[in-house]
Amino acid sequence: MDAFADNWKLIQARALSVVKYMINFLGIAPDRLAAKGFGRYHPVPEGDSESARAHNRLIKLKLTEM
């Protein structure tokens, strides 16, 4: 059995690990960060091909000014 029940939980864990890294090693304040994982509910690109699935496993950062 996989450590994650589905791809959505996997991407949530990946997003959270990036946020934790930014807090613990880059010193960014936790209240300035958020982790979100959309998994299969917000795929880019659409489709079920191996290349589409691989692309949707990537982490993307969105930087905004407060």
mmCIF file as Biopython writes it, N, C-alpha, C and O atoms, coordinates in Angstrom:
data_model
#
loop_
_atom_site.group_PDB
_atom_site.id
_atom_site.type_symbol
_atom_site.label_atom_id
_atom_site.label_alt_id
_atom_site.label_comp_id
_atom_site.label_asym_id
_atom_site.label_entity_id
_atom_site.label_seq_id
_atom_site.pdbx_PDB_ins_code
_atom_site.Cartn_x
_atom_site.Cartn_y
_atom_site.Cartn_z
_atom_site.occupancy
_atom_site.B_iso_or_equiv
_atom_site.auth_seq_id
_atom_site.auth_asym_id
_atom_site.pdbx_PDB_model_num
ATOM 1   N N  . MET A ? 1  ? 0.842   -1.199 0.000   1.0 0.0 1  A 1 
ATOM 2   C CA . MET A ? 1  ? 0.000   0.000  0.000   1.0 0.0 1  A 1 
ATOM 3   C C  . MET A ? 1  ? 0.876   1.247  0.000   1.0 0.0 1  A 1 
ATOM 4   O O  . MET A ? 1  ? 1.887   1.312  0.698   1.0 0.0 1  A 1 
ATOM 5   N N  . ASP A ? 2  ? 0.471   2.232  -0.792  1.0 0.0 2  A 1 
ATOM 6   C CA . ASP A ? 2  ? 1.203   3.494  -0.844  1.0 0.0 2  A 1 
ATOM 7   C C  . ASP A ? 2  ? 1.038   4.264  0.454   1.0 0.0 2  A 1 
ATOM 8   O O  . ASP A ? 2  ? 0.078   4.059  1.197   1.0 0.0 2  A 1 
ATOM 9   N N  . ALA A ? 3  ? 1.989   5.155  0.719   1.0 0.0 3  A 1 
ATOM 10  C CA . ALA A ? 3  ? 1.919   5.994  1.916   1.0 0.0 3  A 1 
ATOM 11  C C  . ALA A ? 3  ? 0.762   6.987  1.838   1.0 0.0 3  A 1 
ATOM 12  O O  . ALA A ? 3  ? 0.280   7.474  2.861   1.0 0.0 3  A 1 
ATOM 13  N N  . PHE A ? 4  ? 0.320   7.283  0.615   1.0 0.0 4  A 1 
ATOM 14  C CA . PHE A ? 4  ? -0.769  8.232  0.417   1.0 0.0 4  A 1 
ATOM 15  C C  . PHE A ? 4  ? -1.934  7.522  -0.247  1.0 0.0 4  A 1 
ATOM 16  O O  . PHE A ? 4  ? -1.753  6.772  -1.206  1.0 0.0 4  A 1 
ATOM 17  N N  . ALA A ? 5  ? -3.118  7.761  0.266   1.0 0.0 5  A 1 
ATOM 18  C CA . ALA A ? 5  ? -4.311  7.080  -0.251  1.0 0.0 5  A 1 
ATOM 19  C C  . ALA A ? 5  ? -4.641  7.499  -1.683  1.0 0.0 5  A 1 
ATOM 20  O O  . ALA A ? 5  ? -5.183  6.708  -2.455  1.0 0.0 5  A 1 
ATOM 21  N N  . ASP A ? 6  ? -4.317  8.733  -2.032  1.0 0.0 6  A 1 
ATOM 22  C CA . ASP A ? 6  ? -4.586  9.203  -3.388  1.0 0.0 6  A 1 
ATOM 23  C C  . ASP A ? 6  ? -3.660  10.364 -3.726  1.0 0.0 6  A 1 
ATOM 24  O O  . ASP A ? 6  ? -2.929  10.862 -2.869  1.0 0.0 6  A 1 
ATOM 25  N N  . ASN A ? 7  ? -3.698  10.783 -4.974  1.0 0.0 7  A 1 
ATOM 26  C CA . ASN A ? 7  ? -2.817  11.836 -5.454  1.0 0.0 7  A 1 
ATOM 27  C C  . ASN A ? 7  ? -3.087  13.172 -4.762  1.0 0.0 7  A 1 
ATOM 28  O O  . ASN A ? 7  ? -2.170  13.975 -4.588  1.0 0.0 7  A 1 
ATOM 29  N N  . TRP A ? 8  ? -4.319  13.411 -4.373  1.0 0.0 8  A 1 
ATOM 30  C CA . TRP A ? 8  ? -4.654  14.657 -3.688  1.0 0.0 8  A 1 
ATOM 31  C C  . TRP A ? 8  ? -3.905  14.761 -2.368  1.0 0.0 8  A 1 
ATOM 32  O O  . TRP A ? 8  ? -3.365  15.819 -2.044  1.0 0.0 8  A 1 
ATOM 33  N N  . LYS A ? 9  ? -3.869  13.673 -1.602  1.0 0.0 9  A 1 
ATOM 34  C CA . LYS A ? 9  ? -3.140  13.682 -0.330  1.0 0.0 9  A 1 
ATOM 35  C C  . LYS A ? 9  ? -1.640  13.817 -0.566  1.0 0.0 9  A 1 
ATOM 36  O O  . LYS A ? 9  ? -0.944  14.470 0.212   1.0 0.0 9  A 1 
ATOM 37  N N  . LEU A ? 10 ? -1.146  13.210 -1.627  1.0 0.0 10 A 1 
ATOM 38  C CA . LEU A ? 10 ? 0.272   13.327 -1.957  1.0 0.0 10 A 1 
ATOM 39  C C  . LEU A ? 10 ? 0.636   14.769 -2.257  1.0 0.0 10 A 1 
ATOM 40  O O  . LEU A ? 10 ? 1.627   15.270 -1.727  1.0 0.0 10 A 1 
ATOM 41  N N  . ILE A ? 11 ? -0.138  15.451 -3.092  1.0 0.0 11 A 1 
ATOM 42  C CA . ILE A ? 11 ? 0.200   16.822 -3.448  1.0 0.0 11 A 1 
ATOM 43  C C  . ILE A ? 11 ? 0.037   17.765 -2.254  1.0 0.0 11 A 1 
ATOM 44  O O  . ILE A ? 11 ? 0.770   18.747 -2.138  1.0 0.0 11 A 1 
ATOM 45  N N  . GLN A ? 12 ? -0.910  17.476 -1.372  1.0 0.0 12 A 1 
ATOM 46  C CA . GLN A ? 12 ? -1.048  18.279 -0.147  1.0 0.0 12 A 1 
ATOM 47  C C  . GLN A ? 12 ? 0.217   18.149 0.700   1.0 0.0 12 A 1 
ATOM 48  O O  . GLN A ? 12 ? 0.727   19.139 1.224   1.0 0.0 12 A 1 
ATOM 49  N N  . ALA A ? 13 ? 0.717   16.925 0.827   1.0 0.0 13 A 1 
ATOM 50  C CA . ALA A ? 13 ? 1.933   16.699 1.613   1.0 0.0 13 A 1 
ATOM 51  C C  . ALA A ? 13 ? 3.137   17.385 0.979   1.0 0.0 13 A 1 
ATOM 52  O O  . ALA A ? 13 ? 3.976   17.938 1.690   1.0 0.0 13 A 1 
ATOM 53  N N  . ARG A ? 14 ? 3.232   17.356 -0.337  1.0 0.0 14 A 1 
ATOM 54  C CA . ARG A ? 14 ? 4.334   18.037 -1.018  1.0 0.0 14 A 1 
ATOM 55  C C  . ARG A ? 14 ? 4.276   19.539 -0.802  1.0 0.0 14 A 1 
ATOM 56  O O  . ARG A ? 14 ? 5.296   20.166 -0.515  1.0 0.0 14 A 1 
ATOM 57  N N  . ALA A ? 15 ? 3.099   20.119 -0.935  1.0 0.0 15 A 1 
ATOM 58  C CA . ALA A ? 15 ? 2.948   21.560 -0.727  1.0 0.0 15 A 1 
ATOM 59  C C  . ALA A ? 15 ? 3.321   21.940 0.708   1.0 0.0 15 A 1 
ATOM 60  O O  . ALA A ? 15 ? 3.999   22.942 0.931   1.0 0.0 15 A 1 
ATOM 61  N N  . LEU A ? 16 ? 2.883   21.149 1.662   1.0 0.0 16 A 1 
ATOM 62  C CA . LEU A ? 16 ? 3.196   21.427 3.061   1.0 0.0 16 A 1 
ATOM 63  C C  . LEU A ? 16 ? 4.692   21.301 3.324   1.0 0.0 16 A 1 
ATOM 64  O O  . LEU A ? 16 ? 5.242   22.080 4.101   1.0 0.0 16 A 1 
ATOM 65  N N  . SER A ? 17 ? 5.354   20.348 2.701   1.0 0.0 17 A 1 
ATOM 66  C CA . SER A ? 17 ? 6.793   20.200 2.917   1.0 0.0 17 A 1 
ATOM 67  C C  . SER A ? 17 ? 7.557   21.410 2.383   1.0 0.0 17 A 1 
ATOM 68  O O  . SER A ? 17 ? 8.563   21.810 2.968   1.0 0.0 17 A 1 
ATOM 69  N N  . VAL A ? 18 ? 7.092   21.992 1.283   1.0 0.0 18 A 1 
ATOM 70  C CA . VAL A ? 18 ? 7.733   23.195 0.750   1.0 0.0 18 A 1 
ATOM 71  C C  . VAL A ? 18 ? 7.540   24.359 1.718   1.0 0.0 18 A 1 
ATOM 72  O O  . VAL A ? 18 ? 8.478   25.116 1.969   1.0 0.0 18 A 1 
ATOM 73  N N  . VAL A ? 19 ? 6.349   24.506 2.254   1.0 0.0 19 A 1 
ATOM 74  C CA . VAL A ? 19 ? 6.080   25.581 3.216   1.0 0.0 19 A 1 
ATOM 75  C C  . VAL A ? 19 ? 6.945   25.400 4.469   1.0 0.0 19 A 1 
ATOM 76  O O  . VAL A ? 19 ? 7.527   26.364 4.966   1.0 0.0 19 A 1 
ATOM 77  N N  . LYS A ? 20 ? 7.026   24.191 4.967   1.0 0.0 20 A 1 
ATOM 78  C CA . LYS A ? 20 ? 7.857   23.937 6.159   1.0 0.0 20 A 1 
ATOM 79  C C  . LYS A ? 20 ? 9.323   24.255 5.882   1.0 0.0 20 A 1 
ATOM 80  O O  . LYS A ? 20 ? 10.009  24.817 6.736   1.0 0.0 20 A 1 
ATOM 81  N N  . TYR A ? 21 ? 9.800   23.901 4.701   1.0 0.0 21 A 1 
ATOM 82  C CA . TYR A ? 21 ? 11.180  24.231 4.330   1.0 0.0 21 A 1 
ATOM 83  C C  . TYR A ? 21 ? 11.383  25.744 4.337   1.0 0.0 21 A 1 
ATOM 84  O O  . TYR A ? 21 ? 12.379  26.238 4.866   1.0 0.0 21 A 1 
ATOM 85  N N  . MET A ? 22 ? 10.446  26.474 3.752   1.0 0.0 22 A 1 
ATOM 86  C CA . MET A ? 22 ? 10.572  27.933 3.677   1.0 0.0 22 A 1 
ATOM 87  C C  . MET A ? 22 ? 10.565  28.565 5.071   1.0 0.0 22 A 1 
ATOM 88  O O  . MET A ? 22 ? 11.235  29.573 5.298   1.0 0.0 22 A 1 
ATOM 89  N N  . ILE A ? 23 ? 9.824   27.987 5.989   1.0 0.0 23 A 1 
ATOM 90  C CA . ILE A ? 23 ? 9.784   28.478 7.366   1.0 0.0 23 A 1 
ATOM 91  C C  . ILE A ? 23 ? 11.083  28.130 8.093   1.0 0.0 23 A 1 
ATOM 92  O O  . ILE A ? 23 ? 11.732  28.999 8.676   1.0 0.0 23 A 1 
ATOM 93  N N  . ASN A ? 24 ? 11.452  26.848 8.051   1.0 0.0 24 A 1 
ATOM 94  C CA . ASN A ? 24 ? 12.570  26.359 8.862   1.0 0.0 24 A 1 
ATOM 95  C C  . ASN A ? 24 ? 13.945  26.709 8.325   1.0 0.0 24 A 1 
ATOM 96  O O  . ASN A ? 24 ? 14.870  26.909 9.112   1.0 0.0 24 A 1 
ATOM 97  N N  . PHE A ? 25 ? 14.112  26.789 7.023   1.0 0.0 25 A 1 
ATOM 98  C CA . PHE A ? 25 ? 15.434  27.012 6.460   1.0 0.0 25 A 1 
ATOM 99  C C  . PHE A ? 25 ? 15.615  28.368 5.793   1.0 0.0 25 A 1 
ATOM 100 O O  . PHE A ? 25 ? 16.744  28.836 5.647   1.0 0.0 25 A 1 
ATOM 101 N N  . LEU A ? 26 ? 14.541  28.995 5.394   1.0 0.0 26 A 1 
ATOM 102 C CA . LEU A ? 26 ? 14.649  30.304 4.763   1.0 0.0 26 A 1 
ATOM 103 C C  . LEU A ? 26 ? 14.209  31.433 5.680   1.0 0.0 26 A 1 
ATOM 104 O O  . LEU A ? 26 ? 14.409  32.607 5.368   1.0 0.0 26 A 1 
ATOM 105 N N  . GLY A ? 27 ? 13.608  31.079 6.816   1.0 0.0 27 A 1 
ATOM 106 C CA . GLY A ? 27 ? 13.228  32.075 7.812   1.0 0.0 27 A 1 
ATOM 107 C C  . GLY A ? 27 ? 12.015  32.910 7.459   1.0 0.0 27 A 1 
ATOM 108 O O  . GLY A ? 27 ? 11.833  33.998 8.006   1.0 0.0 27 A 1 
ATOM 109 N N  . ILE A ? 28 ? 11.187  32.424 6.561   1.0 0.0 28 A 1 
ATOM 110 C CA . ILE A ? 28 ? 9.984   33.170 6.193   1.0 0.0 28 A 1 
ATOM 111 C C  . ILE A ? 28 ? 8.933   32.962 7.283   1.0 0.0 28 A 1 
ATOM 112 O O  . ILE A ? 28 ? 8.744   31.846 7.767   1.0 0.0 28 A 1 
ATOM 113 N N  . ALA A ? 29 ? 8.262   34.029 7.660   1.0 0.0 29 A 1 
ATOM 114 C CA . ALA A ? 29 ? 7.255   33.960 8.718   1.0 0.0 29 A 1 
ATOM 115 C C  . ALA A ? 29 ? 6.093   33.062 8.306   1.0 0.0 29 A 1 
ATOM 116 O O  . ALA A ? 29 ? 5.577   33.189 7.195   1.0 0.0 29 A 1 
ATOM 117 N N  . PRO A ? 30 ? 5.679   32.156 9.190   1.0 0.0 30 A 1 
ATOM 118 C CA . PRO A ? 30 ? 4.595   31.230 8.852   1.0 0.0 30 A 1 
ATOM 119 C C  . PRO A ? 30 ? 3.286   31.902 8.465   1.0 0.0 30 A 1 
ATOM 120 O O  . PRO A ? 30 ? 2.530   31.357 7.661   1.0 0.0 30 A 1 
ATOM 121 N N  . ASP A ? 31 ? 3.006   33.070 9.019   1.0 0.0 31 A 1 
ATOM 122 C CA . ASP A ? 31 ? 1.744   33.741 8.702   1.0 0.0 31 A 1 
ATOM 123 C C  . ASP A ? 31 ? 1.744   34.354 7.301   1.0 0.0 31 A 1 
ATOM 124 O O  . ASP A ? 31 ? 0.735   34.905 6.861   1.0 0.0 31 A 1 
ATOM 125 N N  . ARG A ? 32 ? 2.876   34.255 6.604   1.0 0.0 32 A 1 
ATOM 126 C CA . ARG A ? 32 ? 2.952   34.765 5.230   1.0 0.0 32 A 1 
ATOM 127 C C  . ARG A ? 32 ? 2.852   33.658 4.190   1.0 0.0 32 A 1 
ATOM 128 O O  . ARG A ? 32 ? 2.948   33.916 2.990   1.0 0.0 32 A 1 
ATOM 129 N N  . LEU A ? 33 ? 2.658   32.410 4.658   1.0 0.0 33 A 1 
ATOM 130 C CA . LEU A ? 33 ? 2.666   31.260 3.750   1.0 0.0 33 A 1 
ATOM 131 C C  . LEU A ? 33 ? 1.387   30.447 3.877   1.0 0.0 33 A 1 
ATOM 132 O O  . LEU A ? 33 ? 0.738   30.445 4.923   1.0 0.0 33 A 1 
ATOM 133 N N  . ALA A ? 34 ? 1.040   29.766 2.812   1.0 0.0 34 A 1 
ATOM 134 C CA . ALA A ? 34 ? -0.101  28.841 2.828   1.0 0.0 34 A 1 
ATOM 135 C C  . ALA A ? 34 ? 0.226   27.685 1.892   1.0 0.0 34 A 1 
ATOM 136 O O  . ALA A ? 34 ? 0.831   27.874 0.837   1.0 0.0 34 A 1 
ATOM 137 N N  . ALA A ? 35 ? -0.178  26.507 2.289   1.0 0.0 35 A 1 
ATOM 138 C CA . ALA A ? 35 ? 0.013   25.324 1.448   1.0 0.0 35 A 1 
ATOM 139 C C  . ALA A ? 35 ? -1.343  24.901 0.898   1.0 0.0 35 A 1 
ATOM 140 O O  . ALA A ? 35 ? -2.307  24.750 1.648   1.0 0.0 35 A 1 
ATOM 141 N N  . LYS A ? 36 ? -1.407  24.711 -0.408  1.0 0.0 36 A 1 
ATOM 142 C CA . LYS A ? 36 ? -2.641  24.256 -1.041  1.0 0.0 36 A 1 
ATOM 143 C C  . LYS A ? 36 ? -2.299  23.161 -2.029  1.0 0.0 36 A 1 
ATOM 144 O O  . LYS A ? 36 ? -1.294  23.240 -2.736  1.0 0.0 36 A 1 
ATOM 145 N N  . GLY A ? 37 ? -3.115  22.165 -2.073  1.0 0.0 37 A 1 
ATOM 146 C CA . GLY A ? 37 ? -2.943  21.101 -3.047  1.0 0.0 37 A 1 
ATOM 147 C C  . GLY A ? 37 ? -4.284  20.804 -3.688  1.0 0.0 37 A 1 
ATOM 148 O O  . GLY A ? 37 ? -5.263  20.529 -2.994  1.0 0.0 37 A 1 
ATOM 149 N N  . PHE A ? 38 ? -4.332  20.857 -5.001  1.0 0.0 38 A 1 
ATOM 150 C CA . PHE A ? 38 ? -5.598  20.672 -5.695  1.0 0.0 38 A 1 
ATOM 151 C C  . PHE A ? 38 ? -5.746  19.279 -6.290  1.0 0.0 38 A 1 
ATOM 152 O O  . PHE A ? 38 ? -6.861  18.812 -6.522  1.0 0.0 38 A 1 
ATOM 153 N N  . GLY A ? 39 ? -4.622  18.618 -6.535  1.0 0.0 39 A 1 
ATOM 154 C CA . GLY A ? 39 ? -4.672  17.265 -7.066  1.0 0.0 39 A 1 
ATOM 155 C C  . GLY A ? 39 ? -5.508  17.158 -8.321  1.0 0.0 39 A 1 
ATOM 156 O O  . GLY A ? 39 ? -5.431  18.013 -9.203  1.0 0.0 39 A 1 
ATOM 157 N N  . ARG A ? 40 ? -6.296  16.123 -8.399  1.0 0.0 40 A 1 
ATOM 158 C CA . ARG A ? 40 ? -7.082  15.867 -9.606  1.0 0.0 40 A 1 
ATOM 159 C C  . ARG A ? 40 ? -8.243  16.833 -9.789  1.0 0.0 40 A 1 
ATOM 160 O O  . ARG A ? 40 ? -8.896  16.815 -10.832 1.0 0.0 40 A 1 
ATOM 161 N N  . TYR A ? 41 ? -8.515  17.675 -8.797  1.0 0.0 41 A 1 
ATOM 162 C CA . TYR A ? 41 ? -9.660  18.582 -8.872  1.0 0.0 41 A 1 
ATOM 163 C C  . TYR A ? 41 ? -9.346  19.887 -9.583  1.0 0.0 41 A 1 
ATOM 164 O O  . TYR A ? 41 ? -10.242 20.696 -9.825  1.0 0.0 41 A 1 
ATOM 165 N N  . HIS A ? 42 ? -8.089  20.096 -9.915  1.0 0.0 42 A 1 
ATOM 166 C CA . HIS A ? 42 ? -7.679  21.324 -10.596 1.0 0.0 42 A 1 
ATOM 167 C C  . HIS A ? 42 ? -6.466  21.029 -11.466 1.0 0.0 42 A 1 
ATOM 168 O O  . HIS A ? 42 ? -5.451  21.715 -11.352 1.0 0.0 42 A 1 
ATOM 169 N N  . PRO A ? 43 ? -6.547  20.018 -12.338 1.0 0.0 43 A 1 
ATOM 170 C CA . PRO A ? 43 ? -5.361  19.619 -13.097 1.0 0.0 43 A 1 
ATOM 171 C C  . PRO A ? 43 ? -4.989  20.600 -14.197 1.0 0.0 43 A 1 
ATOM 172 O O  . PRO A ? 43 ? -5.851  21.191 -14.848 1.0 0.0 43 A 1 
ATOM 173 N N  . VAL A ? 44 ? -3.686  20.760 -14.388 1.0 0.0 44 A 1 
ATOM 174 C CA . VAL A ? 44 ? -3.161  21.549 -15.498 1.0 0.0 44 A 1 
ATOM 175 C C  . VAL A ? 44 ? -1.978  20.768 -16.034 1.0 0.0 44 A 1 
ATOM 176 O O  . VAL A ? 44 ? -0.996  20.673 -15.298 1.0 0.0 44 A 1 
ATOM 177 N N  . PRO A ? 45 ? -1.957  20.231 -17.163 1.0 0.0 45 A 1 
ATOM 178 C CA . PRO A ? 45 ? -3.013  20.201 -18.168 1.0 0.0 45 A 1 
ATOM 179 C C  . PRO A ? 45 ? -4.043  19.122 -17.868 1.0 0.0 45 A 1 
ATOM 180 O O  . PRO A ? 45 ? -3.811  18.238 -17.042 1.0 0.0 45 A 1 
ATOM 181 N N  . GLU A ? 46 ? -5.163  19.203 -18.536 1.0 0.0 46 A 1 
ATOM 182 C CA . GLU A ? 46 ? -6.197  18.179 -18.426 1.0 0.0 46 A 1 
ATOM 183 C C  . GLU A ? 46 ? -5.691  16.895 -19.062 1.0 0.0 46 A 1 
ATOM 184 O O  . GLU A ? 46 ? -4.824  16.933 -19.935 1.0 0.0 46 A 1 
ATOM 185 N N  . GLY A ? 47 ? -6.213  15.789 -18.642 1.0 0.0 47 A 1 
ATOM 186 C CA . GLY A ? 47 ? -5.885  14.533 -19.310 1.0 0.0 47 A 1 
ATOM 187 C C  . GLY A ? 47 ? -5.348  13.496 -18.345 1.0 0.0 47 A 1 
ATOM 188 O O  . GLY A ? 47 ? -5.009  13.793 -17.199 1.0 0.0 47 A 1 
ATOM 189 N N  . ASP A ? 48 ? -5.281  12.281 -18.838 1.0 0.0 48 A 1 
ATOM 190 C CA . ASP A ? 48 ? -4.844  11.167 -18.017 1.0 0.0 48 A 1 
ATOM 191 C C  . ASP A ? 48 ? -3.581  10.523 -18.577 1.0 0.0 48 A 1 
ATOM 192 O O  . ASP A ? 48 ? -3.225  9.413  -18.180 1.0 0.0 48 A 1 
ATOM 193 N N  . SER A ? 49 ? -2.901  11.209 -19.496 1.0 0.0 49 A 1 
ATOM 194 C CA . SER A ? 49 ? -1.668  10.650 -20.057 1.0 0.0 49 A 1 
ATOM 195 C C  . SER A ? 49 ? -0.562  10.716 -18.998 1.0 0.0 49 A 1 
ATOM 196 O O  . SER A ? 49 ? -0.671  11.456 -18.021 1.0 0.0 49 A 1 
ATOM 197 N N  . GLU A ? 50 ? 0.486   9.944  -19.202 1.0 0.0 50 A 1 
ATOM 198 C CA . GLU A ? 50 ? 1.601   9.953  -18.250 1.0 0.0 50 A 1 
ATOM 199 C C  . GLU A ? 50 ? 2.234   11.335 -18.162 1.0 0.0 50 A 1 
ATOM 200 O O  . GLU A ? 50 ? 2.597   11.774 -17.071 1.0 0.0 50 A 1 
ATOM 201 N N  . SER A ? 51 ? 2.375   12.035 -19.296 1.0 0.0 51 A 1 
ATOM 202 C CA . SER A ? 51 ? 2.979   13.377 -19.258 1.0 0.0 51 A 1 
ATOM 203 C C  . SER A ? 51 ? 2.077   14.373 -18.517 1.0 0.0 51 A 1 
ATOM 204 O O  . SER A ? 51 ? 2.580   15.238 -17.799 1.0 0.0 51 A 1 
ATOM 205 N N  . ALA A ? 52 ? 0.768   14.265 -18.679 1.0 0.0 52 A 1 
ATOM 206 C CA . ALA A ? 52 ? -0.149  15.155 -17.953 1.0 0.0 52 A 1 
ATOM 207 C C  . ALA A ? 52 ? -0.081  14.872 -16.457 1.0 0.0 52 A 1 
ATOM 208 O O  . ALA A ? 52 ? -0.046  15.802 -15.652 1.0 0.0 52 A 1 
ATOM 209 N N  . ARG A ? 53 ? -0.064  13.600 -16.082 1.0 0.0 53 A 1 
ATOM 210 C CA . ARG A ? 53 ? 0.028   13.252 -14.661 1.0 0.0 53 A 1 
ATOM 211 C C  . ARG A ? 53 ? 1.349   13.720 -14.067 1.0 0.0 53 A 1 
ATOM 212 O O  . ARG A ? 53 ? 1.382   14.214 -12.940 1.0 0.0 53 A 1 
ATOM 213 N N  . ALA A ? 54 ? 2.441   13.568 -14.816 1.0 0.0 54 A 1 
ATOM 214 C CA . ALA A ? 54 ? 3.750   14.012 -14.336 1.0 0.0 54 A 1 
ATOM 215 C C  . ALA A ? 54 ? 3.764   15.524 -14.128 1.0 0.0 54 A 1 
ATOM 216 O O  . ALA A ? 54 ? 4.291   16.012 -13.129 1.0 0.0 54 A 1 
ATOM 217 N N  . HIS A ? 55 ? 3.187   16.261 -15.069 1.0 0.0 55 A 1 
ATOM 218 C CA . HIS A ? 55 ? 3.134   17.723 -14.941 1.0 0.0 55 A 1 
ATOM 219 C C  . HIS A ? 55 ? 2.336   18.132 -13.705 1.0 0.0 55 A 1 
ATOM 220 O O  . HIS A ? 55 ? 2.691   19.103 -13.036 1.0 0.0 55 A 1 
ATOM 221 N N  . ASN A ? 56 ? 1.279   17.414 -13.398 1.0 0.0 56 A 1 
ATOM 222 C CA . ASN A ? 56 ? 0.426   17.759 -12.269 1.0 0.0 56 A 1 
ATOM 223 C C  . ASN A ? 56 ? 1.013   17.355 -10.925 1.0 0.0 56 A 1 
ATOM 224 O O  . ASN A ? 56 ? 0.411   17.622 -9.886  1.0 0.0 56 A 1 
ATOM 225 N N  . ARG A ? 57 ? 2.179   16.715 -10.928 1.0 0.0 57 A 1 
ATOM 226 C CA . ARG A ? 57 ? 2.854   16.397 -9.673  1.0 0.0 57 A 1 
ATOM 227 C C  . ARG A ? 57 ? 3.825   17.497 -9.270  1.0 0.0 57 A 1 
ATOM 228 O O  . ARG A ? 57 ? 4.458   17.407 -8.218  1.0 0.0 57 A 1 
ATOM 229 N N  . LEU A ? 58 ? 3.949   18.518 -10.079 1.0 0.0 58 A 1 
ATOM 230 C CA . LEU A ? 58 ? 4.881   19.601 -9.792  1.0 0.0 58 A 1 
ATOM 231 C C  . LEU A ? 58 ? 4.350   20.522 -8.708  1.0 0.0 58 A 1 
ATOM 232 O O  . LEU A ? 58 ? 3.141   20.646 -8.515  1.0 0.0 58 A 1 
ATOM 233 N N  . ILE A ? 59 ? 5.262   21.158 -8.010  1.0 0.0 59 A 1 
ATOM 234 C CA . ILE A ? 59 ? 4.911   22.188 -7.039  1.0 0.0 59 A 1 
ATOM 235 C C  . ILE A ? 59 ? 5.023   23.533 -7.742  1.0 0.0 59 A 1 
ATOM 236 O O  . ILE A ? 59 ? 5.993   23.790 -8.456  1.0 0.0 59 A 1 
ATOM 237 N N  . LYS A ? 60 ? 4.040   24.375 -7.541  1.0 0.0 60 A 1 
ATOM 238 C CA . LYS A ? 60 ? 4.086   25.721 -8.110  1.0 0.0 60 A 1 
ATOM 239 C C  . LYS A ? 60 ? 3.974   26.720 -6.969  1.0 0.0 60 A 1 
ATOM 240 O O  . LYS A ? 60 ? 3.187   26.537 -6.040  1.0 0.0 60 A 1 
ATOM 241 N N  . LEU A ? 61 ? 4.756   27.757 -7.053  1.0 0.0 61 A 1 
ATOM 242 C CA . LEU A ? 61 ? 4.732   28.807 -6.042  1.0 0.0 61 A 1 
ATOM 243 C C  . LEU A ? 61 ? 4.031   30.025 -6.624  1.0 0.0 61 A 1 
ATOM 244 O O  . LEU A ? 61 ? 4.239   30.390 -7.781  1.0 0.0 61 A 1 
ATOM 245 N N  . LYS A ? 62 ? 3.208   30.638 -5.810  1.0 0.0 62 A 1 
ATOM 246 C CA . LYS A ? 62 ? 2.563   31.879 -6.203  1.0 0.0 62 A 1 
ATOM 247 C C  . LYS A ? 62 ? 2.997   32.942 -5.210  1.0 0.0 62 A 1 
ATOM 248 O O  . LYS A ? 62 ? 2.704   32.842 -4.019  1.0 0.0 62 A 1 
ATOM 249 N N  . LEU A ? 63 ? 3.688   33.949 -5.692  1.0 0.0 63 A 1 
ATOM 250 C CA . LEU A ? 63 ? 4.173   35.026 -4.834  1.0 0.0 63 A 1 
ATOM 251 C C  . LEU A ? 63 ? 3.294   36.245 -5.026  1.0 0.0 63 A 1 
ATOM 252 O O  . LEU A ? 63 ? 3.039   36.682 -6.148  1.0 0.0 63 A 1 
ATOM 253 N N  . THR A ? 64 ? 2.843   36.777 -3.922  1.0 0.0 64 A 1 
ATOM 254 C CA . THR A ? 64 ? 2.023   37.986 -3.966  1.0 0.0 64 A 1 
ATOM 255 C C  . THR A ? 64 ? 2.559   38.992 -2.954  1.0 0.0 64 A 1 
ATOM 256 O O  . THR A ? 64 ? 3.253   38.629 -2.005  1.0 0.0 64 A 1 
ATOM 257 N N  . GLU A ? 65 ? 2.234   40.229 -3.167  1.0 0.0 65 A 1 
ATOM 258 C CA . GLU A ? 65 ? 2.630   41.276 -2.245  1.0 0.0 65 A 1 
ATOM 259 C C  . GLU A ? 65 ? 1.489   41.528 -1.278  1.0 0.0 65 A 1 
ATOM 260 O O  . GLU A ? 65 ? 0.326   41.603 -1.673  1.0 0.0 65 A 1 
ATOM 261 N N  . MET A ? 66 ? 1.829   41.654 -0.031  1.0 0.0 66 A 1 
ATOM 262 C CA . MET A ? 66 ? 0.788   41.887 0.982   1.0 0.0 66 A 1 
ATOM 263 C C  . MET A ? 66 ? 0.527   43.358 1.148   1.0 0.0 66 A 1 
ATOM 264 O O  . MET A ? 66 ? -0.315  43.749 1.955   1.0 0.0 66 A 1 
#
